[in-house]
Amino acid sequence: MPLSGAMSVNCWLTRELGLDPEYVAREIGAAFLDGRPLDDFDTAELRPGSILALGAAVPGLVGISLNRGSPLACFRHDISQATTGTGMAAGQGSAGMVRLKLFNFPARALAAGLVSRGVVVTAGVLSQWSAQNAEELRASGVRFLRGERELDVFDAAAQGIGEEEQVLLQAG
């Protein structure tokens, strides 16, 4: 997903992706930034190349240990995402991409809105995924774009695209 410059996770989710702040606060119970548990969306900073994983609250012992705002968060300070507090205004610094991983309820709730904005995937991932879901994708109006050229949903892999080449996935 595009990132206009370094900014807080909360700013990116609500301003750049257009998510409702109440949804973010209420429904995103587990978050990881670059593989580290994340509690505070206002102080953690996204930068180009960041990987942000979001999901609903995780149940059980893992959840009590790793969920956002957990009472046991103080015991995982060595593995938690550090706050950055650089004082940089939202959007300053270099623009780039953030890899967004969605799990369980947030994946179902947010996927349509994100795909309507456009999601960049690698051709290798697209080939595997489209082969498994081609009929459903065609029926829902999803398009595959390579630059300005539209690709056939059934033939994206056969069009000579390298496995790591980026393709824009966007709902029509």
C-alpha positions as CSV (number, residue, x, y, z in Angstrom):
1,M,0.0,0.0,0.0
2,P,1.3,3.5,-0.7
3,L,2.8,5.7,2.0
4,S,3.2,9.4,1.3
5,G,6.1,9.7,3.8
6,A,6.9,8.8,7.4
7,M,3.9,9.1,9.7
8,S,2.2,7.4,12.6
9,V,0.4,4.1,12.1
10,N,-2.8,5.8,13.2
11,C,-2.4,8.6,10.7
12,W,-1.8,6.2,7.9
13,L,-4.8,4.0,8.8
14,T,-7.2,6.8,9.2
15,R,-6.0,9.5,6.8
16,E,-4.3,7.6,4.0
17,L,-6.4,4.5,4.0
18,G,-9.6,6.2,5.1
19,L,-10.5,3.8,8.0
20,D,-12.9,5.0,10.6
21,P,-10.9,5.8,13.8
22,E,-13.5,4.1,15.9
23,Y,-13.2,0.9,13.8
24,V,-9.4,1.0,14.3
25,A,-9.7,1.4,18.1
26,R,-12.5,-1.1,18.5
27,E,-11.7,-3.9,16.0
28,I,-8.0,-4.1,15.6
29,G,-6.9,-5.9,18.7
30,A,-3.6,-7.3,17.6
31,A,-0.9,-5.4,15.6
32,F,2.7,-6.0,14.7
33,L,5.0,-3.5,13.0
34,D,8.1,-5.1,11.4
35,G,7.4,-8.3,13.4
36,R,7.2,-6.6,16.8
37,P,4.0,-6.3,18.9
38,L,2.5,-2.8,18.6
39,D,0.4,-1.1,21.3
40,D,0.3,2.6,20.5
41,F,-0.7,3.5,16.9
42,D,-0.1,7.3,17.6
43,T,3.6,7.0,18.5
44,A,4.8,4.1,16.3
45,E,6.1,5.4,12.9
46,L,5.6,3.8,9.5
47,R,8.4,4.3,7.0
48,P,8.8,3.1,3.4
49,G,9.4,-0.7,3.6
50,S,7.6,-1.2,6.9
51,I,5.5,-4.4,7.3
52,L,2.3,-3.8,9.3
53,A,0.1,-6.8,10.4
54,L,-3.3,-6.2,11.8
55,G,-5.9,-8.6,13.2
56,A,-8.7,-8.9,15.7
57,A,-7.9,-9.6,19.3
58,V,-6.1,-13.0,19.7
59,P,-7.6,-15.3,22.3
60,G,-6.0,-17.2,25.1
61,L,-2.5,-16.9,26.5
62,V,-1.0,-15.6,23.3
63,G,-3.6,-12.9,23.2
64,I,-3.2,-11.8,26.8
65,S,0.5,-11.5,26.0
66,L,0.5,-9.9,22.6
67,N,-2.8,-8.0,22.1
68,R,-2.8,-4.2,21.9
69,G,-3.2,-2.6,25.3
70,S,-2.7,-5.9,27.2
71,P,-2.2,-5.7,30.9
72,L,0.9,-7.8,30.4
73,A,2.4,-5.5,27.7
74,C,4.9,-4.2,30.3
75,F,6.5,-7.7,30.4
76,R,7.3,-7.7,26.7
77,H,9.0,-4.4,26.4
78,D,12.1,-6.1,25.0
79,I,10.1,-7.4,22.0
80,S,7.6,-4.6,21.6
81,Q,7.8,-2.0,18.9
82,A,9.6,1.1,20.3
83,T,8.0,4.5,19.9
84,T,9.9,6.8,17.6
85,G,8.8,10.3,18.4
86,T,10.9,11.9,15.7
87,G,8.8,15.0,15.6
88,M,8.5,14.7,11.8
89,A,5.2,16.0,10.4
90,A,2.9,13.4,8.8
91,G,4.0,12.7,5.2
92,Q,7.5,14.2,5.5
93,G,10.4,12.2,4.4
94,S,10.5,9.8,1.5
95,A,7.3,8.2,0.0
96,G,7.2,4.5,-0.6
97,M,5.2,1.4,0.1
98,V,4.1,-0.4,3.2
99,R,3.3,-4.1,3.2
100,L,0.0,-4.6,4.9
101,K,-1.0,-8.0,6.2
102,L,-4.6,-8.5,7.4
103,F,-5.9,-11.4,9.4
104,N,-9.3,-12.7,10.4
105,F,-12.1,-10.1,10.8
106,P,-10.2,-7.0,9.7
107,A,-9.2,-8.9,6.4
108,R,-12.9,-9.5,5.6
109,A,-14.1,-6.1,6.7
110,L,-11.4,-4.0,5.0
111,A,-10.4,-6.0,1.9
112,A,-13.1,-4.5,-0.5
113,G,-12.3,-0.9,0.5
114,L,-8.5,-1.5,0.1
115,V,-8.8,-3.3,-3.2
116,S,-11.0,-0.4,-4.6
117,R,-8.1,1.9,-3.8
118,G,-5.6,-0.4,-5.5
119,V,-3.3,-3.0,-3.9
120,V,0.2,-3.8,-5.3
121,V,1.2,-7.4,-5.4
122,T,4.0,-9.4,-6.9
123,A,3.3,-11.3,-10.1
124,G,4.2,-14.6,-8.4
125,V,1.7,-14.1,-5.6
126,L,-0.9,-12.9,-8.1
127,S,-0.4,-16.0,-10.2
128,Q,-1.0,-18.4,-7.3
129,W,-3.9,-16.5,-5.9
130,S,-5.7,-15.7,-9.2
131,A,-5.5,-19.4,-10.3
132,Q,-7.3,-20.4,-7.1
133,N,-9.9,-17.5,-7.3
134,A,-10.2,-16.6,-11.0
135,E,-13.9,-17.2,-11.4
136,E,-14.8,-15.2,-8.2
137,L,-12.4,-12.4,-9.2
138,R,-13.9,-12.1,-12.7
139,A,-17.5,-12.1,-11.3
140,S,-16.6,-9.3,-8.8
141,G,-15.0,-7.0,-11.4
142,V,-11.4,-7.2,-10.1
143,R,-8.9,-6.0,-12.7
144,F,-5.2,-6.8,-13.0
145,L,-3.1,-3.9,-14.3
146,R,0.5,-3.7,-15.4
147,G,1.1,0.0,-15.8
148,E,-1.8,1.2,-17.9
149,R,-2.4,-2.2,-19.6
150,E,-5.1,-4.5,-18.3
151,L,-4.2,-8.2,-17.9
152,D,-6.6,-11.1,-18.5
153,V,-7.4,-12.5,-15.0
154,F,-6.9,-16.1,-16.3
155,D,-3.7,-15.3,-18.2
156,A,-1.6,-13.0,-16.0
157,A,1.2,-15.6,-15.4
158,A,1.5,-16.5,-19.1
159,Q,2.1,-12.9,-20.2
160,G,5.8,-12.9,-19.5
161,I,5.7,-11.1,-16.1
162,G,8.6,-11.8,-13.8
163,E,7.7,-13.4,-10.4
164,E,8.8,-10.3,-8.4
165,E,7.4,-7.7,-10.8
166,Q,4.7,-5.6,-9.2
167,V,1.1,-5.6,-10.5
168,L,-1.8,-3.3,-9.3
169,L,-4.9,-5.2,-8.2
170,Q,-7.9,-2.9,-8.3
171,A,-11.7,-3.4,-8.1
172,G,-13.5,-1.8,-11.1
